[in-house]
């Protein structure tokens, strides 16, 4: 039977396969209030959970969740895979779109094809893009291209954006334009500002810097 929706972990919020969501929040406390229920719900449902954090505090939160639920069925079995931005988005000290899309192909595709998971929940904490490193100016082009990857596997991708750090109004609008769904104040909304990847990339060839 084809999966049509599943609980996110927040009251009244349901996800659908293929969702690419920008989640806006303010500060570490609000971040964890989104991150923990999202991962907990996935782990309890038997989903593969891939969590890429940028803040060491977020990494500690994810590992504490694994211990709370049962490390034997999460970290030890690979069901929950905590990772850091330095080994993914910024591997080698720079960001490259094709390399990161390839990372998701290997990680998500491997979870489904090799490991037999029926669904994958991925999450990325996006503050890495605010560092002064080569390639981070391609953040928005990456977000646009990620929409072409989503239909390949049964998955959801949650992108975490801290409004205390991403405060430029023009950049926030472009973040909206590259995500079909927006999570704001506990509500998941269809995004009326979303632009299809080919159209967005045609009009934003350099996809501005945060």
N, C-alpha and C positions, 0 to 999 in steps of 0.2 A: 504494500500500500504506500502511495506517495505521501510524504510528510508535507503538510500544508502550513502548519504553524506549531510553535512550541513556546513555552513560557520563558520569559527573559529572566525572571527572578524578582522583578519589581511588580507591585500590585497592578493588575489590569494591563500589563504590557506584554504583548505577544510578538514573537519574531517569525519571519518566514524565510525559507531557504533562498539564498541569493541577496539578502539584505546587506547593504553597505551603509553603515550608520555613523554619522558624526554625533558624538555625545559631548555636549557642552556642560561645564561645571566650573566651580570656583574653589580652588585649593584642594589639598590632599584629602581632607575629610569627605568632601563631596565626591571626589574621585573614587575613594574606597567604597562609598555607599552605592556606586554604580558597579564597580568592578567585582566586588565580592559576591553579590547576589547573582550576577551574570555567570560567573565561574561556578559557584556552588550549584546552581540549577543545572548547568551543563554536566558537571561531574556526577550528580545524582541521576541524571538521565542516561549516563553512559557515553556522553559525547567526548570526543577528543578536544582538549582545551589548550590552545597555544597562546601564551601571554607574553608579549614583548613590552617590557617596562623601560623607562628612562630614569626615573627617580628611584634611588636605592630603597626609599621607604615603600614604594609600590611593590618592589620585589619582595620585601619582607612581609608585606600583607598577603601576597600570593602564597608564599611558603607557609605562613601561619595557617592559612585556609586549608592547605593540604594536610597539615598535621591535625587540624580540628576534625576533618572528615575521616581521614584514615590514610596515612602516607602510603600504606601498602597497596592501595587501589588507585592511587593518583600519581605521585612522583615516581615511585618504584616501578610501576608498570608502564610509565610513559603516557598515561592518560592526560595528566596535567604536565605541560612542558613550559616552565618559566624560562624566559630568555631575556637578555639585555640588549639595548639599542647598540652598544658597542660591538656586539658580535653579529648583528643583523643589519639594521638600517645603516649603521656607520662602520661596518666592517672595513678594516684597513684605513680608517680615519677619513672616509669620504662616503657620500651617498651616490648610488647609481641605480636608476630606475629598473633597467633590465635585470640587474643582479638581484634586486629585491623582489621583483615579480618571480624570478627563478627560485628564490628562497621559498616563497609561498607555494609555488608549484611543487617543489620537493616535499615541503612540510605537510601541506594539506593533501596533495596527491598521494604521498606515501602513507599518511594516516588512513586514507580510504582504501587504496589499492593493496598496500602491503600489510597494514595492521588490521584491516577489517572494520574500522569505525564507520558507523552509518551516518555520522554527522560531525562536523568540526565547528567549534566556536573559536574564532581568533580575535585577539584584541591587541591594539598597538597604542602606546602612550606617545603622543606626537611631539612632545617638547624637544626631542632631539633636533628638530628642524630649526630651532632657534639658536643653535650653536654656529659659531663662525668656522664652518668646515666646507670643503669643496662639495658641490652637488646639492646642498640643502635647498638651493634656490629652485630645484625641480620638484619640490614637495607637491605642488598642486597638479602638475602634469602626471605625477605618480598616482595621485588620488583618482584622477580621471581615468587613467589606464587600468586601475584596479577594477573598475566596473566591468571591463571586458573579461576579466579573470573570474569574477564571482560565479557566473553560470556554469563553470566547468565542473564544479563539485558541490555536494550538499553541504553548504557552509554559510556562516554569517561572519562578517567582519565589523568589529566595533572600534572606531577610532576616537581616542580620548583627547579632547582639546580643552585646556585650562584657560578660561577667559581672563584670569589674572595675568596670564603670560601672552596669550594671543589677543591683543587688544586693538590691533589695527583694523578699523572697520572695513576697509577695502579687502583685506586678506580674509576676514571672516566671511564676507559675501562670496568670495571665490571658494572658500571651504564649503559653503552651502551649495554652490553650483556643482561641486564634484561628488556630492553624496545624495543619493535618492531619498534617504530617510534621515531625520533629525531627532535626537533624544534631548529634550529640554524640560527641566522641572518635572521629571518623572513621567513625561508623556512622549510616546513615539509617534512622530507625525510624518506623513507623506510630504516631501519637500517641494513646494511649488517653484522654487528657484533652481531646481536641478536641471542641468544641461547634459545631453548625451555626450559621451567621450569624444567622438569625432568632431562634433560641433564645437565643444569647449576647446579642444586642442587646436582647431583651425583658427579660432579667434584669440587664443592665448598661447602662442607658440613658445614663449619663454616661461609662462606660468609663474609669475612673480614670487619674490622672496618674502617670507614672513617678517 
